[in-house]
Amino acid sequence: MTDYRLTYFDIDGGRAEPIRIAFHAAGIGFEDNRLSFPEFVEMRGSTRFNALPVLEIDGAPVTQSNALSRYVGKMANLYPDDDLQALYCDEVLGAVEDALHVLVPTFGLQGEELRAAREKLAEGSLRTYVRGLGELLARGGDYFADQRLTVADLKAFVLTRWLCSGVLDHIPADLVQREASHLIDHQQRIGSDPVVSAYYESR
Ligand SMILES: N[C@@H](CCC(=O)N[C@@H](CS)C(=O)NCC(=O)O)C(=O)O
C-alpha cells in the first residue's frame, strides 16, 4: 500500500486543505503532518522550494499544491475526465493560486504599511480575482466545472471562506459578497456538501 505523508501548517485552510479533503473523499489514509511556524522554519531548507505543502509518496517528496490537488483529486473522482472541463477546473486552481500570491506577501507587513498594502489589494488585484472567479462560477453554474464537485470548488471554497472570515485585517469581510455574491452561495453549497462535511466531521 502506498504511504502518503502531507506536510503543511497546522491550519484548517491554505494550500493543503483541498488536498486533505480530497484524500478523505478518496478514502485514502495519509499522515496529516501539521507544523507550527517555528517547526517549518527549522525544516524550510530541507524542502525543495523552501515552501509547503510537500506530499511524500513512499518517502519521495512532491511539491506544488495545484499539481497535488489534481493528483489526489483524480483518485477521489474530484477532477473532470473531459479535457475542456479539466481546463475550466485548472483555470480556477491557477486563479486562486495567483490571488494567494498577491495576498500572502502582506503577512510580512505591519501597522500602516500593512493597512496600505491590504487596502490597495482590496480595491485592486484581489477584487479583480474575486470578480474573475465570480465569472468562472457563472460559466459553470452551481460548480466551476463538470457540473459537480471538483477540486476547483474546494480550492475556491477555502479562499472565499478565508476572505469572508474577517481574520484578514483591512480586507473587508464583505468583499466577496459585494463583488460576486454568488460565490457566497457557492461557499455555502460546498461547505455543506456531504464530501466536505464528512471531512470536517472527521477532524
Ligand atoms: N507554488 C507553491 C507555493 C507554495 C507556498 O508559497 N507555500 C507557502 C505556504 S502556503 C510557504 O510555504 N511559504 C513559506 C515561505 O515562503 O517561507 C504551491 O502551490 O505549493
The ligand as a MOL file (V3000), in Angstrom:
LIG
                    3D

  0  0  0     0  0            999 V3000
M  V30 BEGIN CTAB
M  V30 COUNTS 20 19 0 0 0
M  V30 BEGIN ATOM
M  V30 1 N 3.6080 27.2130 -5.7350 0
M  V30 2 C 3.6720 26.6520 -4.4240 0
M  V30 3 C 3.6940 27.7870 -3.4010 0
M  V30 4 C 3.9680 27.2380 -2.0270 0
M  V30 5 C 3.9950 28.3360 -0.9860 0
M  V30 6 O 4.3120 29.5020 -1.2690 0
M  V30 7 N 3.6960 27.9420 0.2450 0
M  V30 8 C 3.6960 28.8450 1.3710 0
M  V30 9 C 2.6350 28.4610 2.3760 0
M  V30 10 S 1.0030 28.4550 1.7520 0
M  V30 11 C 5.0090 28.7430 2.1040 0
M  V30 12 O 5.4570 27.6520 2.3790 0
M  V30 13 N 5.6150 29.8770 2.4530 0
M  V30 14 C 6.7530 29.8470 3.3000 0
M  V30 15 C 7.8260 30.7580 2.8780 0
M  V30 16 O 7.6770 31.3500 1.7930 0
M  V30 17 O 8.7760 30.8680 3.6190 0
M  V30 18 C 2.4960 25.7000 -4.1960 0
M  V30 19 O 1.4410 25.9450 -4.7880 0
M  V30 20 O 2.6190 24.7250 -3.4490 0
M  V30 END ATOM
M  V30 BEGIN BOND
M  V30 1 1 1 2
M  V30 2 1 2 3
M  V30 3 1 2 18
M  V30 4 1 3 4
M  V30 5 1 4 5
M  V30 6 2 5 6
M  V30 7 1 5 7
M  V30 8 1 7 8
M  V30 9 1 8 9
M  V30 10 1 8 11
M  V30 11 1 9 10
M  V30 12 2 11 12
M  V30 13 1 11 13
M  V30 14 1 13 14
M  V30 15 1 14 15
M  V30 16 2 15 16
M  V30 17 1 15 17
M  V30 18 2 18 19
M  V30 19 1 18 20
M  V30 END BOND
M  V30 END CTAB
M  END
